[in-house]
Amino acid sequence: MTGRGGRHGAHYDGRPMASDETARAGAEAATEATAPGAGLEATGERLIPEAYAGSVVLAEHLARYRFAARLARGRDVLDAACGEGYGSAMLAAAGASTVVGIDIDAATVAHARATHGVDVRQGDVSRLPFDDVTFGLVVSFETIEHVAEPERALDEFRRVLAPGGLLVVSTPNADEYLEDNPYHEHELTMAQFAQALDARFPHVEMR
């Protein structure tokens, strides 16, 4: 997937997408998910829906999750670096068999559980606390630029994917992303991102 501001993403395996009904379910969940919850400080490290209400940034994030929601039905889903939890709620509403979110920040995990009623656990995407081949779908949006070793996070996503599973991931494109975000440790170019993915996955689709 490619969005405004130089973001780029990829989708693996090329399985058929779910029905439009599934996508609508995700969109309806997104509307509910943007309602204010207990409140988290909007520092710029993660998206807080009520702080970005009506913005293009929020629309981009919701569009990514709507795309993933079309692939979620009947799958065990990991939302890696789920943040505030609105995306995990969308994936659950789209018909996923199970959805587990993970975020490194304890306060964010507590907020996601309380606000959206989702199963969110504290953990690091570079050391996922899950067994091998656990999930049919791994979703991780705007995550790997925040970690010291993006390739290690990709290795972990691959490890927890079941055979035939899908990874849907996005990250800013260093060639086009013009914002200075102090929370970004590494920003990859399109070529670097593609190279990292091709080294780990047999089927890669960039958008």
SVG drawing of the C-alpha trace seen along z (x, -y; Angstrom):
<svg xmlns="http://www.w3.org/2000/svg" viewBox="-22 -17 41 41">
<polyline fill="none" stroke="black" stroke-width="0.4" points="0.0,0.0 1.2,-3.5 -0.3,-6.6 0.3,-10.3 3.5,-11.5 5.7,-8.9 4.5,-5.9 4.8,-2.5 3.7,1.0 3.5,4.5 1.1,7.5 2.3,11.0 1.1,14.3 -1.6,12.8 -4.5,14.7 -8.0,13.5 -9.5,10.6 -12.6,11.0 -16.0,9.6 -17.1,6.0 -19.3,6.8 -16.2,7.5 -14.7,4.2 -17.9,2.4 -17.8,4.1 -14.3,2.7 -15.4,-0.8 -18.2,-0.7 -15.8,0.4 -13.5,-2.4 -16.3,-4.9 -16.9,-3.5 -13.2,-3.3 -12.6,-7.0 -14.8,-7.9 -12.7,-9.4 -11.7,-6.9 -9.9,-7.2 -7.3,-9.4 -3.6,-9.0 -1.2,-11.9 -0.7,-12.7 3.1,-12.8 3.5,-11.8 4.9,-8.4 1.5,-6.6 -1.8,-7.8 -4.5,-8.8 -7.7,-9.0 -9.4,-11.7 -6.3,-13.9 -6.4,-13.6 -10.2,-13.6 -10.9,-14.8 -7.3,-14.7 -5.7,-13.1 -3.3,-11.3 -6.2,-9.5 -7.9,-8.8 -4.7,-7.1 -4.4,-4.9 -8.0,-3.9 -7.6,-3.0 -4.7,-0.7 -6.8,1.2 -9.8,1.4 -7.5,3.0 -6.3,5.5 -9.8,6.1 -10.7,7.5 -8.1,10.3 -9.0,11.0 -12.1,13.1 -11.6,16.5 -8.0,15.9 -6.0,15.7 -4.6,12.2 -1.7,10.4 -1.8,6.6 1.8,5.8 2.4,2.4 -1.4,2.0 -1.1,-1.3 -4.4,-2.7 -6.3,0.4 -8.8,-1.0 -7.2,1.1 -7.5,4.3 -11.2,3.5 -11.7,3.1 -10.0,6.4 -12.2,8.2 -15.3,6.6 -14.3,7.8 -14.7,11.5 -11.3,12.5 -11.3,15.8 -9.1,14.2 -7.2,10.9 -4.3,10.2 -2.6,6.8 0.8,6.1 2.4,2.8 5.5,2.0 3.9,-0.7 2.0,0.5 -0.3,-2.6 -1.2,-2.2 -2.0,1.5 -4.3,0.7 -6.0,-2.0 -6.6,0.3 -8.1,3.0 -10.4,0.5 -11.5,-1.5 -12.0,1.2 -12.3,4.4 -9.6,6.1 -6.9,8.6 -3.8,6.5 -0.5,7.6 2.6,5.7 5.7,6.8 8.3,5.9 7.9,6.6 11.5,7.5 10.9,10.3 7.3,11.4 6.0,13.5 4.3,16.0 5.0,19.5 6.1,20.1 3.5,20.5 0.7,19.0 -1.1,16.5 -2.8,16.6 -2.4,12.8 0.1,10.4 -0.6,6.7 1.9,4.0 1.5,0.4 4.1,-2.4 6.1,-0.2 9.4,0.9 10.8,-2.6 10.4,-2.9 12.7,0.0 16.5,0.3 16.6,3.3 13.7,3.3 15.0,6.5 14.7,8.3 11.0,7.3 10.4,8.6 12.1,11.9 9.7,12.1 6.7,11.5 7.8,14.3 8.4,16.6 4.9,16.3 3.2,16.6 1.5,20.0 2.1,21.7 0.1,19.8 -0.2,16.8 -0.2,13.1 1.8,10.2 0.5,6.7 3.0,4.0 3.7,0.3 6.5,-2.1 7.5,-5.6 9.4,-5.9 12.7,-7.7 12.9,-9.1 9.6,-11.0 8.8,-11.3 9.6,-14.9 8.5,-15.0 11.1,-15.0 9.8,-12.4 12.0,-12.0 10.5,-8.6 11.8,-7.2 15.1,-5.3 15.3,-4.0 13.4,-5.0 13.8,-2.8 13.7,-3.7 11.4,-1.7 14.4,0.3 15.6,1.1 12.2,2.1 11.7,4.4 15.1,6.0 14.4,6.7 11.0,8.3 12.3,10.3 14.9,11.8 12.3,13.2 9.1,13.9 8.6,15.9 5.7,13.7 5.8,9.9 3.4,7.3 4.3,3.6 1.8,0.9"/>
</svg>
